[in-house]
Amino acid sequence: LEKFRPGRILLTAYAVDLFRVDYDWTLEHLLPPFDWRNSLIEARLAWEGFLRSPRLYWPLLSAIKGPFLETVKHYEELGDHAKQYSNVLTFVALDHGDYFTIKELGDATRQLPPKGLASAAQALTRMLESAGDQRGDYWNNRVSPYLRKIWPKSRDLITPEISKNLAHLCVTAGEMFPDAWKELQHWIEPVECTDYAVHSMNKTKICEQYPKESLAFLNAVVGEKGTW
């Protein structure tokens, strides 16, 4: 019933906990609304509830894998929670294990609208930052394979926001900056505000370590109409 929808939204926010406590009940009563084929309205509300504070619990994601991948086609319908979806999709793609295939994740990622791809690029940077001293290993084992196998290949998708976020990703790569620049150079175009990238390069001494790549990078991001 429509009057119980707020309650169902609240329940989907705790889907992981309920799934772990009572698998059978959750499978029968809580997961069907996530399926867009059952009801567009109920599915939108279910995903909005889940995406308020999403947690990666692989058994649950495996149980709703089809609806999860289908959600990319309803990206705009998620409203304020759309960015959360692109973030979760990116996190899943970085460490999918045996639950998702490269093709499934690649197909879904390529269907993200430009602002969804910009959010995905931002999520990559955050995950790389969180790797700390293991940043090099994380780049080699997670981010680089993602960019090669899952990230779209068409440059027609480039927007200023995507380019800016990928430039930040390059700088965040630290010791892997040359590899990051080689991988992403065709996606990076002049951006209006370059202070973050330039400041980060100066702080981490990237220019001193990799002068050739740094000059090429700066030549790409600093345009004729820069703010500063």
C-alpha positions as CSV (number, residue, x, y, z in Angstrom):
1,L,0.0,0.0,0.0
2,E,1.1,3.6,-0.8
3,K,0.8,4.7,2.9
4,F,3.5,2.2,3.9
5,R,6.1,3.4,1.4
6,P,8.0,5.5,4.0
7,G,8.4,2.3,6.1
8,R,9.6,0.4,3.1
9,I,12.2,3.1,2.4
10,L,13.4,2.9,5.9
11,L,13.7,-0.9,5.7
12,T,15.7,-0.8,2.5
13,A,18.2,1.5,4.2
14,Y,18.9,-1.4,6.6
15,A,18.9,-4.0,3.9
16,V,22.4,-5.3,4.7
17,D,21.5,-5.8,8.4
18,L,18.2,-7.5,7.7
19,F,19.7,-9.7,5.0
20,R,22.3,-10.9,7.5
21,V,19.8,-11.5,10.3
22,D,17.0,-13.2,8.3
23,Y,18.0,-14.2,4.8
24,D,14.7,-15.9,3.8
25,W,12.5,-13.0,5.0
26,T,14.6,-10.4,3.3
27,L,14.7,-12.4,0.1
28,E,10.9,-12.8,0.0
29,H,9.7,-9.4,1.3
30,L,12.4,-6.8,1.0
31,L,14.3,-7.5,-2.2
32,P,11.5,-7.7,-4.8
33,P,10.9,-3.9,-4.7
34,F,14.5,-3.3,-5.9
35,D,13.5,-4.9,-9.2
36,W,12.6,-2.2,-11.8
37,R,10.5,-4.7,-13.6
38,N,8.0,-5.0,-10.7
39,S,7.3,-1.3,-10.2
40,L,9.2,1.8,-11.3
41,I,8.0,3.8,-8.3
42,E,8.8,1.1,-5.7
43,A,12.2,0.4,-7.3
44,R,13.1,4.1,-7.2
45,L,12.1,4.4,-3.6
46,A,13.9,1.1,-2.6
47,W,17.2,2.3,-4.3
48,E,16.9,5.8,-2.8
49,G,16.6,4.2,0.7
50,F,19.5,1.8,0.1
51,L,21.7,4.6,-1.4
52,R,21.2,6.9,1.6
53,S,24.0,5.0,3.4
54,P,25.1,2.2,1.1
55,R,27.4,-0.6,2.3
56,L,29.1,-3.2,0.2
57,Y,28.0,-6.6,1.3
58,W,28.6,-9.0,-1.5
59,P,26.0,-11.6,-0.7
60,L,23.3,-8.9,-0.8
61,L,24.7,-7.3,-3.9
62,S,24.8,-10.7,-5.6
63,A,21.1,-11.3,-4.7
64,I,20.1,-8.0,-6.4
65,K,22.8,-8.0,-9.1
66,G,20.3,-7.7,-12.0
67,P,18.4,-4.8,-10.5
68,F,21.6,-3.1,-9.4
69,L,23.1,-3.2,-12.9
70,E,19.7,-2.1,-14.4
71,T,19.6,0.9,-12.1
72,V,22.1,2.7,-14.4
73,K,19.3,3.1,-16.9
74,H,17.3,5.0,-14.3
75,Y,20.1,7.2,-13.1
76,E,18.2,10.5,-13.5
77,E,15.3,9.1,-11.6
78,L,17.4,8.7,-8.5
79,G,17.6,12.4,-8.0
80,D,20.0,13.4,-5.2
81,H,21.0,9.8,-4.7
82,A,22.3,9.3,-8.3
83,K,25.8,10.3,-7.4
84,Q,25.8,7.6,-4.7
85,Y,24.9,5.0,-7.2
86,S,27.8,5.9,-9.5
87,N,30.1,5.8,-6.5
88,V,28.9,2.3,-5.4
89,L,29.1,1.1,-9.0
90,T,32.7,2.3,-9.1
91,F,33.6,0.7,-5.7
92,V,32.1,-2.6,-6.9
93,A,34.1,-2.4,-10.2
94,L,37.3,-1.9,-8.3
95,D,36.9,-5.0,-6.2
96,H,34.2,-7.2,-7.8
97,G,35.7,-10.6,-7.1
98,D,33.6,-13.4,-8.6
99,Y,30.2,-11.7,-8.1
100,F,30.3,-9.5,-11.2
101,T,32.0,-9.9,-14.6
102,I,34.2,-7.3,-16.3
103,K,31.7,-7.1,-19.1
104,E,28.7,-6.5,-16.8
105,L,30.5,-3.7,-15.0
106,G,31.9,-2.2,-18.2
107,D,28.5,-2.2,-19.8
108,A,26.9,-0.5,-16.8
109,T,29.7,2.1,-16.4
110,R,29.5,3.1,-20.1
111,Q,25.8,3.8,-19.7
112,L,26.5,6.4,-16.9
113,P,25.7,9.9,-18.1
114,P,28.6,12.4,-18.1
115,K,27.9,13.6,-14.5
116,G,27.8,10.0,-13.4
117,L,31.2,9.4,-15.0
118,A,32.5,12.6,-13.3
119,S,31.4,11.1,-9.9
120,A,33.0,7.8,-10.8
121,A,36.3,9.6,-11.5
122,Q,36.0,11.4,-8.2
123,A,35.4,8.1,-6.4
124,L,38.5,6.7,-8.0
125,T,40.6,9.5,-6.5
126,R,39.1,9.1,-3.1
127,M,39.8,5.3,-3.1
128,L,43.4,5.9,-4.3
129,E,43.9,8.5,-1.6
130,S,42.7,6.1,1.1
131,A,45.3,3.6,0.1
132,G,47.9,5.7,1.8
133,D,51.4,4.2,1.5
134,Q,50.0,1.3,-0.6
135,R,49.0,3.8,-3.3
136,G,51.3,2.3,-5.9
137,D,50.0,-1.2,-5.4
138,Y,46.4,0.0,-5.4
139,W,47.0,1.8,-8.7
140,N,48.5,-1.3,-10.3
141,N,46.0,-3.8,-8.9
142,R,42.8,-1.8,-8.9
143,V,42.7,1.6,-10.6
144,S,44.8,0.8,-13.7
145,P,42.8,-2.4,-14.6
146,Y,39.6,-0.5,-14.0
147,L,40.7,2.2,-16.5
148,R,41.8,-0.3,-19.1
149,K,38.9,-2.7,-18.9
150,I,35.9,-0.9,-17.5
151,W,36.2,2.9,-18.1
152,P,34.6,4.1,-21.4
153,K,37.0,4.5,-24.4
154,S,35.1,7.2,-26.3
155,R,36.6,10.7,-26.0
156,D,33.2,12.0,-27.1
157,L,32.2,11.7,-23.5
158,I,34.7,14.2,-22.1
159,T,33.3,17.1,-20.1
160,P,35.2,19.8,-18.2
161,E,34.1,18.1,-14.9
162,I,35.4,14.6,-16.0
163,S,38.6,16.1,-17.3
164,K,39.2,18.0,-14.0
165,N,38.5,14.9,-11.9
166,L,40.8,12.7,-13.9
167,A,43.5,15.4,-13.6
168,H,43.1,15.1,-9.9
169,L,43.4,11.3,-10.2
170,C,46.7,11.7,-12.0
171,V,48.2,13.9,-9.3
172,T,46.9,11.6,-6.6
173,A,48.7,8.7,-8.1
174,G,51.9,9.9,-6.6
175,E,54.8,7.6,-7.6
176,M,52.6,6.2,-10.3
177,F,52.1,9.6,-11.9
178,P,53.9,8.7,-15.2
179,D,51.6,5.7,-15.6
180,A,48.5,7.7,-14.7
181,W,49.4,10.4,-17.2
182,K,50.1,7.8,-19.9
183,E,46.7,6.1,-19.2
184,L,44.6,9.3,-19.0
185,Q,46.3,11.9,-21.2
186,H,43.7,11.7,-23.9
187,W,41.0,12.4,-21.4
188,I,42.6,15.5,-19.9
189,E,41.8,19.0,-21.4
190,P,42.3,22.5,-20.1
191,V,40.3,23.2,-17.0
192,E,39.2,26.5,-15.7
193,C,40.5,26.1,-12.1
194,T,43.9,24.5,-11.9
195,D,45.0,25.5,-8.4
196,Y,44.3,22.1,-6.8
197,A,46.4,20.2,-9.3
198,V,49.2,22.7,-9.4
199,H,49.3,23.0,-5.6
200,S,49.3,19.2,-5.2
201,M,52.1,18.7,-7.7
202,N,54.2,21.2,-5.8
203,K,53.4,19.7,-2.4
204,T,54.3,16.2,-3.5
205,K,57.4,17.2,-5.5
206,I,56.0,15.4,-8.6
207,C,57.5,18.0,-10.9
208,E,61.0,17.3,-9.5
209,Q,60.6,13.5,-9.8
210,Y,58.9,13.4,-13.2
211,P,59.7,16.7,-15.0
212,K,58.9,15.5,-18.5
213,E,55.5,14.0,-17.7
214,S,54.7,17.0,-15.4
215,L,55.4,19.5,-18.2
216,A,53.1,17.6,-20.5
217,F,50.4,17.4,-17.9
218,L,50.6,21.1,-17.1
219,N,50.5,21.9,-20.8
220,A,47.3,19.9,-21.0
221,V,45.4,21.3,-18.0
222,V,46.5,24.9,-18.1
223,G,44.6,26.7,-20.9
224,E,44.7,30.2,-22.3
225,K,41.7,31.3,-20.2
226,G,42.8,30.0,-16.8
227,T,41.3,31.8,-13.7
228,W,44.8,32.5,-12.3
